[in-house]
Amino acid sequence: MRALRRAGAAMLLAGLVGALLRLRGTGGKPPQNGGWRELAGDELR
């Protein structure tokens, strides 16, 4: 019974931490510059 109670408390704590991190997250946007570019000439070597 004691182990079951500890497991339940651990799952509750993990859920609260996960919810807190999700609510605090900024979401952010992917970078708008940089990325892939086509190589030409000497860059291909």
PAZALO-66339 format. One record per residue (C-alpha): x, y, z. Coordinates in steps of 0.02 Angstrom, whole numbers, plus 50000, padded with zeros to 5 digits. Each point is the difference from the previous one (the first is absolute). Example, Ala and Ser with C-alpha at 12.3 -4.5 7.8 and 13.67 -1.06 7.14 Angstrom:
BEGIN
506154977550390/500695017249967/
This chain:
BEGIN
500005000050000/501425011750042/500834997249830/498355003249911/499785016450094/501785005349957/499744995749816/498395010149997/500865014950082/501444999049875/498794999549853/499035014850070/501595010050024/500604995849824/498325005449929/500065016550093/501775003549941/499514995749821/498485011350007/501035014250073/501314998449863/498664999549865/499135015550068/501635009750020/500654995649826/500105014249877/499614989449848/501245010049899/500145001149812/501204990449890/501495010049934/499535011249854/501765001449927/501424988149962/499644982449945/500474991249838/500805008249850/500564993249835/501874996549983/500955005249846/501764997949929/501384997150129/498764997850142/499544983049929/501694992550043/
